[in-house]
Amino acid sequence: MSHMKKLFGILLMTAMVSGTAIANDDEVQARIAPVGSTCMQGEECAAAPAPAAAAGPKSGKDVYTGFCTTCHGAGVMGAPKFGTAADWAPRVAKGKDTLYTHAIGGFNAMPPKGMCAACSDDEIKGAVDYMLDGSK
Ligand code: HEC
């Protein structure tokens, strides 16, 4: 139990060093509430993952907006551009399975999983579908 005390001490010290006084029990309750149910003081609320999004798989659109658009939005390093059918036509001609395999495993300058290491294979496939659908 002593390490718990130590941890709490560190938290208290951090609170004091940062100049925040612990005002009342409600505030303490709010601070020790599990992340996601409340916003920590001084933190962006948006940084906490929304419970609904964390519960299920990410949509193809979410994965695209979060990761793929970095390169595929503007066509960085020769990445086929989102929304440009001419960029995608020769890719589509290889067959969807090849595109899935390349998106998941990487292909030349295309990084494995488009750098979304936490994405499942299905989420990556969803992002490929989203790009293909939006680039016809
Ligand atoms: C760091 C930049 C970068 C990111 C991030 C990125 N891509 Fe790519 N992607 C590329 C480049 C560059 C190519 C072209 C590679 C080539 O043809 O040599 C490419 C090609 C592809 C292709 C075509 C593969 C083929 O066989 O022709 C697919 C599909 C693809 N990316 C899917 C994705 C998906 C899905 C994501 C997001 C999860 C993503 N990419 C994120 C750079 C990126």
Backbone and ligand atoms as CSV (ligand in chain L), in Angstrom:
chain,resi,resn,atom,element,x,y,z
A,1,MET,N,N,0.832,-1.209,0.000
A,1,MET,CA,C,0.000,0.000,0.000
A,1,MET,C,C,0.862,1.253,0.000
A,2,SER,N,N,2.127,1.110,0.427
A,2,SER,CA,C,2.932,2.325,0.585
A,2,SER,C,C,3.171,3.011,-0.763
A,3,HIS,N,N,3.216,2.220,-1.832
A,3,HIS,CA,C,3.438,2.888,-3.125
A,3,HIS,C,C,2.223,3.700,-3.545
A,4,MET,N,N,1.049,3.287,-3.080
A,4,MET,CA,C,-0.149,4.079,-3.363
A,4,MET,C,C,-0.056,5.447,-2.705
A,5,LYS,N,N,0.400,5.416,-1.444
A,5,LYS,CA,C,0.558,6.663,-0.697
A,5,LYS,C,C,1.535,7.574,-1.429
A,6,LYS,N,N,2.609,6.926,-1.889
A,6,LYS,CA,C,3.651,7.691,-2.577
A,6,LYS,C,C,3.068,8.341,-3.836
A,7,LEU,N,N,2.310,7.549,-4.585
A,7,LEU,CA,C,1.708,8.053,-5.820
A,7,LEU,C,C,0.783,9.219,-5.516
A,8,PHE,N,N,-0.025,9.053,-4.460
A,8,PHE,CA,C,-0.950,10.119,-4.108
A,8,PHE,C,C,-0.176,11.372,-3.717
A,9,GLY,N,N,0.924,11.154,-2.995
A,9,GLY,CA,C,1.769,12.283,-2.607
A,9,GLY,C,C,2.294,13.024,-3.818
A,10,ILE,N,N,2.713,12.249,-4.813
A,10,ILE,CA,C,3.244,12.877,-6.029
A,10,ILE,C,C,2.143,13.687,-6.710
A,11,LEU,N,N,0.942,13.118,-6.755
A,11,LEU,CA,C,-0.178,13.826,-7.383
A,11,LEU,C,C,-0.465,15.127,-6.645
A,12,LEU,N,N,-0.460,15.037,-5.307
A,12,LEU,CA,C,-0.718,16.226,-4.495
A,12,LEU,C,C,0.339,17.286,-4.756
A,13,MET,N,N,1.603,16.830,-4.777
A,13,MET,CA,C,2.692,17.774,-5.002
A,13,MET,C,C,2.556,18.422,-6.360
A,14,THR,N,N,2.202,17.617,-7.343
A,14,THR,CA,C,2.025,18.154,-8.693
A,14,THR,C,C,0.947,19.235,-8.680
A,15,ALA,N,N,-0.127,18.947,-7.959
A,15,ALA,CA,C,-1.217,19.912,-7.884
A,15,ALA,C,C,-0.739,21.200,-7.219
A,16,MET,N,N,0.080,21.051,-6.188
A,16,MET,CA,C,0.536,22.251,-5.479
A,16,MET,C,C,1.535,23.028,-6.308
A,17,VAL,N,N,2.459,22.288,-6.952
A,17,VAL,CA,C,3.476,22.950,-7.765
A,17,VAL,C,C,2.807,23.730,-8.898
A,18,SER,N,N,1.770,23.140,-9.494
A,18,SER,CA,C,1.118,23.824,-10.608
A,18,SER,C,C,0.184,24.935,-10.101
A,19,GLY,N,N,0.141,25.120,-8.821
A,19,GLY,CA,C,-0.558,26.273,-8.269
A,19,GLY,C,C,-2.037,26.082,-8.075
A,20,THR,N,N,-2.517,24.867,-8.221
A,20,THR,CA,C,-3.944,24.653,-8.059
A,20,THR,C,C,-4.234,24.184,-6.635
A,21,ALA,N,N,-5.050,24.911,-5.977
A,21,ALA,CA,C,-5.443,24.511,-4.636
A,21,ALA,C,C,-6.628,23.561,-4.753
A,22,ILE,N,N,-6.647,22.583,-3.889
A,22,ILE,CA,C,-7.802,21.690,-3.893
A,22,ILE,C,C,-8.904,22.383,-3.097
A,23,ALA,N,N,-9.949,22.776,-3.799
A,23,ALA,CA,C,-10.952,23.647,-3.216
A,23,ALA,C,C,-11.942,22.899,-2.328
A,24,ASN,N,N,-12.509,21.863,-2.835
A,24,ASN,CA,C,-13.509,21.152,-2.049
A,24,ASN,C,C,-13.624,19.718,-2.505
A,25,ASP,N,N,-14.442,18.969,-1.828
A,25,ASP,CA,C,-14.561,17.543,-2.127
A,25,ASP,C,C,-15.062,17.285,-3.537
A,26,ASP,N,N,-15.981,18.129,-4.008
A,26,ASP,CA,C,-16.528,17.929,-5.347
A,26,ASP,C,C,-15.420,17.977,-6.387
A,27,GLU,N,N,-14.535,18.933,-6.183
A,27,GLU,CA,C,-13.474,19.078,-7.167
A,27,GLU,C,C,-12.540,17.869,-7.134
A,28,VAL,N,N,-12.276,17.406,-5.930
A,28,VAL,CA,C,-11.434,16.212,-5.798
A,28,VAL,C,C,-12.124,15.031,-6.475
A,29,GLN,N,N,-13.410,14.893,-6.251
A,29,GLN,CA,C,-14.164,13.804,-6.879
A,29,GLN,C,C,-14.051,13.885,-8.390
A,30,ALA,N,N,-14.191,15.091,-8.913
A,30,ALA,CA,C,-14.140,15.268,-10.357
A,30,ALA,C,C,-12.762,14.881,-10.884
A,31,ARG,N,N,-11.729,15.173,-10.113
A,31,ARG,CA,C,-10.379,14.895,-10.582
A,31,ARG,C,C,-10.053,13.414,-10.573
A,32,ILE,N,N,-10.590,12.695,-9.599
A,32,ILE,CA,C,-10.233,11.287,-9.531
A,32,ILE,C,C,-11.221,10.401,-10.288
A,33,ALA,N,N,-12.241,11.023,-10.902
A,33,ALA,CA,C,-13.189,10.257,-11.706
A,33,ALA,C,C,-12.443,9.666,-12.902
A,34,PRO,N,N,-12.882,8.510,-13.397
A,34,PRO,CA,C,-12.163,7.864,-14.507
A,34,PRO,C,C,-12.104,8.748,-15.751
A,35,VAL,N,N,-10.986,8.683,-16.429
A,35,VAL,CA,C,-10.805,9.465,-17.647
A,35,VAL,C,C,-11.895,9.068,-18.637
A,36,GLY,N,N,-12.449,10.042,-19.302
A,36,GLY,CA,C,-13.497,9.754,-20.267
A,36,GLY,C,C,-14.848,10.169,-19.729
A,37,SER,N,N,-15.027,10.083,-18.393
A,37,SER,CA,C,-16.298,10.489,-17.832
A,37,SER,C,C,-16.266,11.973,-17.485
A,38,THR,N,N,-15.092,12.529,-17.407
A,38,THR,CA,C,-14.980,13.946,-17.092
A,38,THR,C,C,-13.697,14.488,-17.703
A,39,CYS,N,N,-13.601,15.779,-17.813
A,39,CYS,CA,C,-12.391,16.372,-18.353
A,39,CYS,C,C,-11.475,16.759,-17.206
A,40,MET,N,N,-10.229,16.387,-17.271
A,40,MET,CA,C,-9.274,16.768,-16.250
A,40,MET,C,C,-9.006,18.269,-16.376
A,41,GLN,N,N,-8.769,18.872,-15.243
A,41,GLN,CA,C,-8.502,20.295,-15.255
A,41,GLN,C,C,-7.260,20.579,-16.102
A,42,GLY,N,N,-7.373,21.563,-16.962
A,42,GLY,CA,C,-6.232,21.956,-17.774
A,42,GLY,C,C,-6.026,21.076,-18.998
A,43,GLU,N,N,-6.877,20.091,-19.189
A,43,GLU,CA,C,-6.752,19.249,-20.368
A,43,GLU,C,C,-7.862,19.555,-21.352
A,44,GLU,N,N,-7.553,19.352,-22.618
A,44,GLU,CA,C,-8.570,19.528,-23.632
A,44,GLU,C,C,-9.578,18.385,-23.530
A,45,CYS,N,N,-10.846,18.727,-23.454
A,45,CYS,CA,C,-11.857,17.685,-23.371
A,45,CYS,C,C,-11.812,16.794,-24.600
A,46,ALA,N,N,-11.523,17.386,-25.739
A,46,ALA,CA,C,-11.546,16.650,-26.991
A,46,ALA,C,C,-10.475,15.556,-27.022
A,47,ALA,N,N,-9.453,15.703,-26.170
A,47,ALA,CA,C,-8.373,14.720,-26.179
A,47,ALA,C,C,-8.827,13.379,-25.614
A,48,ALA,N,N,-9.835,13.426,-24.754
A,48,ALA,CA,C,-10.328,12.174,-24.184
A,48,ALA,C,C,-11.151,11.456,-25.234
A,49,PRO,N,N,-10.894,10.164,-25.446
A,49,PRO,CA,C,-11.654,9.454,-26.470
A,49,PRO,C,C,-13.125,9.358,-26.095
A,50,ALA,N,N,-13.977,9.579,-27.053
A,50,ALA,CA,C,-15.405,9.468,-26.795
A,50,ALA,C,C,-15.735,8.014,-26.540
A,51,PRO,N,N,-16.498,7.722,-25.520
A,51,PRO,CA,C,-16.814,6.321,-25.184
A,51,PRO,C,C,-17.397,5.553,-26.363
A,52,ALA,N,N,-18.248,6.199,-27.143
A,52,ALA,CA,C,-18.889,5.515,-28.258
A,52,ALA,C,C,-17.855,5.083,-29.294
A,53,ALA,N,N,-16.880,5.959,-29.567
A,53,ALA,CA,C,-15.876,5.647,-30.571
A,53,ALA,C,C,-14.950,4.542,-30.085
A,54,ALA,N,N,-14.683,4.533,-28.781
A,54,ALA,CA,C,-13.765,3.539,-28.246
A,54,ALA,C,C,-14.408,2.155,-28.213
A,55,ALA,N,N,-15.726,2.128,-28.180
A,55,ALA,CA,C,-16.421,0.859,-28.011
A,55,ALA,C,C,-16.417,0.012,-29.282
A,56,GLY,N,N,-16.527,0.651,-30.442
A,56,GLY,CA,C,-16.623,-0.122,-31.679
A,56,GLY,C,C,-15.476,0.173,-32.618
A,57,PRO,N,N,-15.437,-0.508,-33.764
A,57,PRO,CA,C,-14.374,-0.246,-34.733
A,57,PRO,C,C,-14.508,1.150,-35.336
A,58,LYS,N,N,-13.381,1.732,-35.702
A,58,LYS,CA,C,-13.392,3.049,-36.335
A,58,LYS,C,C,-13.936,2.907,-37.754
A,59,SER,N,N,-14.676,3.913,-38.188
A,59,SER,CA,C,-15.200,3.881,-39.556
A,59,SER,C,C,-14.059,4.167,-40.535
A,60,GLY,N,N,-14.271,3.781,-41.784
A,60,GLY,CA,C,-13.275,4.062,-42.810
A,60,GLY,C,C,-12.991,5.544,-42.910
A,61,LYS,N,N,-14.033,6.333,-42.739
A,61,LYS,CA,C,-13.875,7.786,-42.819
A,61,LYS,C,C,-13.000,8.297,-41.675
A,62,ASP,N,N,-13.238,7.772,-40.466
A,62,ASP,CA,C,-12.449,8.204,-39.308
A,62,ASP,C,C,-10.972,7.860,-39.480
A,63,VAL,N,N,-10.712,6.653,-39.964
A,63,VAL,CA,C,-9.321,6.239,-40.162
A,63,VAL,C,C,-8.687,7.121,-41.240
A,64,TYR,N,N,-9.437,7.342,-42.329
A,64,TYR,CA,C,-8.910,8.183,-43.409
A,64,TYR,C,C,-8.565,9.580,-42.880
A,65,THR,N,N,-9.510,10.187,-42.164
A,65,THR,CA,C,-9.295,11.559,-41.682
A,65,THR,C,C,-8.176,11.621,-40.650
A,66,GLY,N,N,-8.051,10.543,-39.873
A,66,GLY,CA,C,-7.040,10.550,-38.829
A,66,GLY,C,C,-5.637,10.250,-39.338
A,67,PHE,N,N,-5.516,9.469,-40.406
A,67,PHE,CA,C,-4.187,9.009,-40.818
A,67,PHE,C,C,-3.912,9.187,-42.305
A,68,CYS,N,N,-4.784,8.634,-43.152
A,68,CYS,CA,C,-4.485,8.546,-44.578
A,68,CYS,C,C,-4.425,9.910,-45.252
A,69,THR,N,N,-5.239,10.852,-44.760
A,69,THR,CA,C,-5.316,12.155,-45.432
A,69,THR,C,C,-3.982,12.891,-45.401
A,70,THR,N,N,-3.134,12.577,-44.427
A,70,THR,CA,C,-1.811,13.196,-44.342
A,70,THR,C,C,-1.094,13.120,-45.685
A,71,CYS,N,N,-1.162,11.970,-46.326
A,71,CYS,CA,C,-0.484,11.791,-47.608
A,71,CYS,C,C,-1.463,11.771,-48.779
A,72,HIS,N,N,-2.599,11.117,-48.570
A,72,HIS,CA,C,-3.527,10.946,-49.691
A,72,HIS,C,C,-4.390,12.175,-49.944
A,73,GLY,N,N,-4.427,13.108,-49.009
A,73,GLY,CA,C,-5.197,14.333,-49.220
A,73,GLY,C,C,-4.582,15.187,-50.305
A,74,ALA,N,N,-3.255,15.363,-50.231
A,74,ALA,CA,C,-2.577,16.244,-51.184
A,74,ALA,C,C,-1.734,15.478,-52.195
A,75,GLY,N,N,-1.651,14.150,-52.047
A,75,GLY,CA,C,-0.834,13.358,-52.968
A,75,GLY,C,C,0.648,13.431,-52.635
A,76,VAL,N,N,0.983,13.393,-51.358
A,76,VAL,CA,C,2.372,13.471,-50.918
A,76,VAL,C,C,3.167,12.248,-51.390
A,77,MET,N,N,4.361,12.443,-51.891
A,77,MET,CA,C,5.277,11.381,-52.324
A,77,MET,C,C,4.659,10.466,-53.373
A,78,GLY,N,N,3.775,11.024,-54.174
A,78,GLY,CA,C,3.160,10.213,-55.231
A,78,GLY,C,C,2.005,9.356,-54.755
A,79,ALA,N,N,1.494,9.625,-53.562
A,79,ALA,CA,C,0.325,8.885,-53.078
A,79,ALA,C,C,-0.867,9.228,-53.955
A,80,PRO,N,N,-1.633,8.221,-54.382
A,80,PRO,CA,C,-2.850,8.526,-55.153
A,80,PRO,C,C,-3.768,9.421,-54.326
A,81,LYS,N,N,-4.203,10.508,-54.976
A,81,LYS,CA,C,-4.960,11.544,-54.276
A,81,LYS,C,C,-6.416,11.162,-54.060
A,82,PHE,N,N,-6.897,11.467,-52.871
A,82,PHE,CA,C,-8.322,11.259,-52.588
A,82,PHE,C,C,-9.150,12.137,-53.513
A,83,GLY,N,N,-10.168,11.564,-54.125
A,83,GLY,CA,C,-11.060,12.342,-54.980
A,83,GLY,C,C,-10.604,12.434,-56.423
A,84,THR,N,N,-9.413,11.905,-56.737
A,84,THR,CA,C,-8.907,11.978,-58.104
A,84,THR,C,C,-8.966,10.596,-58.750
A,85,ALA,N,N,-9.990,10.393,-59.561
A,85,ALA,CA,C,-10.247,9.082,-60.154
A,85,ALA,C,C,-9.057,8.607,-60.993
A,86,ALA,N,N,-8.406,9.536,-61.703
A,86,ALA,CA,C,-7.299,9.158,-62.585
A,86,ALA,C,C,-6.122,8.599,-61.778
A,87,ASP,N,N,-5.942,9.073,-60.567
A,87,ASP,CA,C,-4.873,8.541,-59.710
A,87,ASP,C,C,-5.183,7.112,-59.272
A,88,TRP,N,N,-6.463,6.867,-59.069
A,88,TRP,CA,C,-6.858,5.578,-58.490
A,88,TRP,C,C,-7.117,4.497,-59.529
A,89,ALA,N,N,-7.487,4.894,-60.763
A,89,ALA,CA,C,-7.840,3.892,-61.776
A,89,ALA,C,C,-6.778,2.808,-61.947
A,90,PRO,N,N,-5.490,3.180,-62.117
A,90,PRO,CA,C,-4.480,2.117,-62.274
A,90,PRO,C,C,-4.302,1.268,-61.017
A,91,ARG,N,N,-4.621,1.832,-59.863
A,91,ARG,CA,C,-4.534,1.062,-58.606
A,91,ARG,C,C,-5.676,0.050,-58.548
A,92,VAL,N,N,-6.872,0.564,-58.848
A,92,VAL,CA,C,-8.059,-0.297,-58.797
A,92,VAL,C,C,-7.898,-1.469,-59.765
A,93,ALA,N,N,-7.205,-1.216,-60.890
A,93,ALA,CA,C,-7.010,-2.257,-61.899
A,93,ALA,C,C,-6.227,-3.447,-61.343
A,94,LYS,N,N,-5.469,-3.231,-60.272
A,94,LYS,CA,C,-4.703,-4.335,-59.665
A,94,LYS,C,C,-5.595,-5.276,-58.867
A,95,GLY,N,N,-6.813,-4.803,-58.585
A,95,GLY,CA,C,-7.722,-5.616,-57.768
A,95,GLY,C,C,-7.720,-5.133,-56.334
A,96,LYS,N,N,-8.894,-5.170,-55.771
A,96,LYS,CA,C,-9.070,-4.649,-54.414
A,96,LYS,C,C,-8.217,-5.382,-53.378
A,97,ASP,N,N,-8.085,-6.702,-53.551
A,97,ASP,CA,C,-7.330,-7.483,-52.569
A,97,ASP,C,C,-5.875,-7.027,-52.503
A,98,THR,N,N,-5.309,-6.689,-53.656
A,98,THR,CA,C,-3.931,-6.197,-53.686
A,98,THR,C,C,-3.842,-4.857,-52.952
A,99,LEU,N,N,-4.830,-4.027,-53.163
A,99,LEU,CA,C,-4.822,-2.722,-52.495
A,99,LEU,C,C,-4.932,-2.899,-50.974
A,100,TYR,N,N,-5.798,-3.806,-50.563
A,100,TYR,CA,C,-5.913,-4.090,-49.122
A,100,TYR,C,C,-4.559,-4.560,-48.580
A,101,THR,N,N,-3.960,-5.526,-49.289
A,101,THR,CA,C,-2.688,-6.092,-48.834
A,101,THR,C,C,-1.620,-5.010,-48.739
A,102,HIS,N,N,-1.570,-4.134,-49.733
A,102,HIS,CA,C,-0.565,-3.071,-49.722
A,102,HIS,C,C,-0.842,-2.034,-48.641
A,103,ALA,N,N,-2.114,-1.760,-48.410
A,103,ALA,CA,C,-2.463,-0.788,-47.369
A,103,ALA,C,C,-2.096,-1.347,-45.992
A,104,ILE,N,N,-2.292,-2.637,-45.799
A,104,ILE,CA,C,-2.021,-3.251,-44.490
A,104,ILE,C,C,-0.525,-3.507,-44.308
A,105,GLY,N,N,0.118,-4.008,-45.350
A,105,GLY,CA,C,1.517,-4.416,-45.204
A,105,GLY,C,C,2.531,-3.384,-45.673
A,106,GLY,N,N,2.059,-2.333,-46.358
A,106,GLY,CA,C,2.969,-1.321,-46.881
A,106,GLY,C,C,3.306,-1.601,-48.333
A,107,PHE,N,N,3.720,-0.564,-49.058
A,107,PHE,CA,C,4.029,-0.677,-50.487
A,107,PHE,C,C,4.885,0.528,-50.875
A,108,ASN,N,N,6.161,0.308,-51.132
A,108,ASN,CA,C,7.095,1.416,-51.413
A,108,ASN,C,C,7.008,2.483,-50.310
A,109,ALA,N,N,6.658,3.715,-50.696
A,109,ALA,CA,C,6.595,4.789,-49.693
A,109,ALA,C,C,5.302,4.768,-48.883
A,110,MET,N,N,4.421,3.860,-49.247
A,110,MET,CA,C,3.178,3.697,-48.481
A,110,MET,C,C,3.507,2.882,-47.227
A,111,PRO,N,N,3.407,3.519,-46.020
A,111,PRO,CA,C,3.792,2.805,-44.797
A,111,PRO,C,C,2.743,1.768,-44.392
A,112,PRO,N,N,3.170,0.677,-43.733
A,112,PRO,CA,C,2.202,-0.324,-43.271
A,112,PRO,C,C,1.085,0.329,-42.466
A,113,LYS,N,N,-0.144,-0.039,-42.794
A,113,LYS,CA,C,-1.342,0.477,-42.120
A,113,LYS,C,C,-1.413,2.003,-42.144
A,114,GLY,N,N,-0.710,2.630,-43.079
A,114,GLY,CA,C,-0.765,4.091,-43.170
A,114,GLY,C,C,-0.371,4.752,-41.859
A,115,MET,N,N,0.466,4.067,-41.082
A,115,MET,CA,C,0.979,4.552,-39.804
A,115,MET,C,C,-0.052,4.488,-38.671
A,116,CYS,N,N,-1.188,3.869,-38.918
A,116,CYS,CA,C,-2.149,3.671,-37.829
A,116,CYS,C,C,-1.904,2.281,-37.235
A,117,ALA,N,N,-0.889,2.203,-36.373
A,117,ALA,CA,C,-0.488,0.906,-35.818
A,117,ALA,C,C,-1.615,0.260,-35.021
A,118,ALA,N,N,-2.469,1.090,-34.430
A,118,ALA,CA,C,-3.544,0.557,-33.587
A,118,ALA,C,C,-4.760,0.119,-34.392
A,119,CYS,N,N,-4.737,0.387,-35.705
A,119,CYS,CA,C,-5.889,0.024,-36.533
A,119,CYS,C,C,-5.882,-1.476,-36.820
A,120,SER,N,N,-7.064,-2.069,-36.831
A,120,SER,CA,C,-7.197,-3.469,-37.230
A,120,SER,C,C,-7.141,-3.539,-38.753
A,121,ASP,N,N,-6.910,-4.746,-39.274
A,121,ASP,CA,C,-6.909,-4.928,-40.723
A,121,ASP,C,C,-8.232,-4.461,-41.334
A,122,ASP,N,N,-9.333,-4.791,-40.646
A,122,ASP,CA,C,-10.645,-4.402,-41.172
A,122,ASP,C,C,-10.820,-2.885,-41.199
A,123,GLU,N,N,-10.267,-2.214,-40.209
A,123,GLU,CA,C,-10.372,-0.751,-40.198
A,123,GLU,C,C,-9.581,-0.158,-41.359
A,124,ILE,N,N,-8.431,-0.757,-41.671
A,124,ILE,CA,C,-7.637,-0.281,-42.809
A,124,ILE,C,C,-8.401,-0.545,-44.113
A,125,LYS,N,N,-9.000,-1.729,-44.211
A,125,LYS,CA,C,-9.799,-2.041,-45.408
A,125,LYS,C,C,-10.937,-1.032,-45.563
A,126,GLY,N,N,-11.544,-0.667,-44.445
A,126,GLY,CA,C,-12.617,0.325,-44.471
A,126,GLY,C,C,-12.125,1.657,-45.005
A,127,ALA,N,N,-10.896,2.016,-44.623
A,127,ALA,CA,C,-10.333,3.288,-45.090
A,127,ALA,C,C,-10.036,3.223,-46.584
A,128,VAL,N,N,-9.568,2.039,-47.051
A,128,VAL,CA,C,-9.335,1.867,-48.498
A,128,VAL,C,C,-10.658,2.027,-49.239
A,129,ASP,N,N,-11.700,1.350,-48.731
A,129,ASP,CA,C,-13.021,1.451,-49.369
A,129,ASP,C,C,-13.495,2.906,-49.404
A,130,TYR,N,N,-13.262,3.595,-48.291
A,130,TYR,CA,C,-13.694,4.983,-48.215
A,130,TYR,C,C,-12.975,5.825,-49.278
A,131,MET,N,N,-11.684,5.596,-49.444
A,131,MET,CA,C,-10.937,6.363,-50.453
A,131,MET,C,C,-11.396,5.999,-51.858
A,132,LEU,N,N,-11.610,4.697,-52.094
A,132,LEU,CA,C,-12.051,4.273,-53.427
A,132,LEU,C,C,-13.427,4.859,-53.749
A,133,ASP,N,N,-14.335,4.786,-52.782
A,133,ASP,CA,C,-15.677,5.323,-52.993
A,133,ASP,C,C,-15.642,6.834,-53.260
A,134,GLY,N,N,-14.724,7.503,-52.618
A,134,GLY,CA,C,-14.656,8.957,-52.762
A,134,GLY,C,C,-13.795,9.415,-53.924
A,135,SER,N,N,-13.276,8.467,-54.680
A,135,SER,CA,C,-12.348,8.824,-55.760
A,135,SER,C,C,-12.786,8.261,-57.106
A,136,LYS,N,N,-14.096,8.093,-57.284
A,136,LYS,CA,C,-14.585,7.503,-58.543
A,136,LYS,C,C,-14.789,8.568,-59.601
L,1,HEC,C1,C,3.230,8.671,-45.170
L,1,HEC,C2,C,2.343,8.850,-46.269
L,1,HEC,C3,C,1.150,7.912,-46.412
L,1,HEC,C4,C,0.152,7.652,-45.499
L,1,HEC,C5,C,0.018,8.212,-44.091
L,1,HEC,C6,C,-0.757,6.747,-46.145
L,1,HEC,N1,N,-0.330,6.456,-47.403
L,1,HEC,FE1,FE,-1.206,5.150,-48.698
L,1,HEC,N2,N,0.250,5.543,-50.074
L,1,HEC,C7,C,1.303,6.422,-49.898
L,1,HEC,C8,C,2.119,6.439,-51.097
L,1,HEC,C9,C,3.355,7.279,-51.304
L,1,HEC,C10,C,1.519,5.539,-51.999
L,1,HEC,C11,C,2.002,5.192,-53.407
L,1,HEC,C12,C,3.009,4.057,-53.300
L,1,HEC,C13,C,3.489,3.617,-54.671
L,1,HEC,O1,O,2.645,3.463,-55.577
L,1,HEC,O2,O,4.683,3.422,-54.815
L,1,HEC,C14,C,0.348,5.000,-51.319
L,1,HEC,C15,C,-0.510,4.064,-51.887
L,1,HEC,C16,C,-1.629,3.551,-51.273
L,1,HEC,C17,C,-2.529,2.591,-51.864
L,1,HEC,C18,C,-2.388,1.980,-53.255
L,1,HEC,C19,C,-1.513,0.760,-53.159
L,1,HEC,C20,C,-1.282,0.122,-54.508
L,1,HEC,O3,O,-1.072,-1.085,-54.551
L,1,HEC,O4,O,-1.334,0.811,-55.548
L,1,HEC,C21,C,-3.521,2.351,-50.972
L,1,HEC,C22,C,-4.680,1.396,-51.139
L,1,HEC,C23,C,-3.220,3.150,-49.796
L,1,HEC,N3,N,-2.075,3.868,-50.012
L,1,HEC,C24,C,-4.010,3.176,-48.678
L,1,HEC,C25,C,-3.737,3.956,-47.537
L,1,HEC,C26,C,-4.571,3.971,-46.371
L,1,HEC,C27,C,-5.828,3.175,-46.192
L,1,HEC,C28,C,-3.985,4.842,-45.498
L,1,HEC,C29,C,-4.451,5.241,-44.097
L,1,HEC,C30,C,-4.771,4.145,-43.183
L,1,HEC,C31,C,-2.792,5.363,-46.119
L,1,HEC,N4,N,-2.682,4.803,-47.366
L,1,HEC,C32,C,-1.913,6.251,-45.534
L,1,HEC,C33,C,1.562,7.168,-48.782
L,1,HEC,C34,C,0.819,7.168,-47.616
